[in-house]
Amino acid sequence: MVLGVARACPHAVVATQGHALRTDDFVATLAFEAAIHYLDITVALPGTEPAAPAAVGLVRQVLDALAGRPLPAHWDDVTCALECTGRLPVTAADIGALGPLAGSLPLIS
């Protein structure tokens, strides 16, 4: 869906906040932010709809890229999003799995 929106835009580059981004990167950035903020709002609210799998999958792809390697496979995408953005504390076991990368968390805040 995100790429469809980007393809529909007649401009190859979008200027925002003093930066120029390719349209697909700009739309992906908005989708990333929307997914993270959806988790901020709903993660502790019982009965809310979970975040869309494609949205948290995109978040994980971005976080893997920022980390420079795949993040622990035992994390589901929501846990990955919450721990790597500082919204949940990283457990001792996860610190061990991350090794030196643990000192870089949060990857984005």
ABEGO torsion letter per residue (X at the ends): XAAAAAAABABABBBBGGBBBBAAAAAAAAAAAAAAAAAAAAAABBGBBBBBAAAAAAAAAAAAAAAGBBBBAABBAAAAAAAAAGABBBBAAAAAAAEAAAAAOBABX
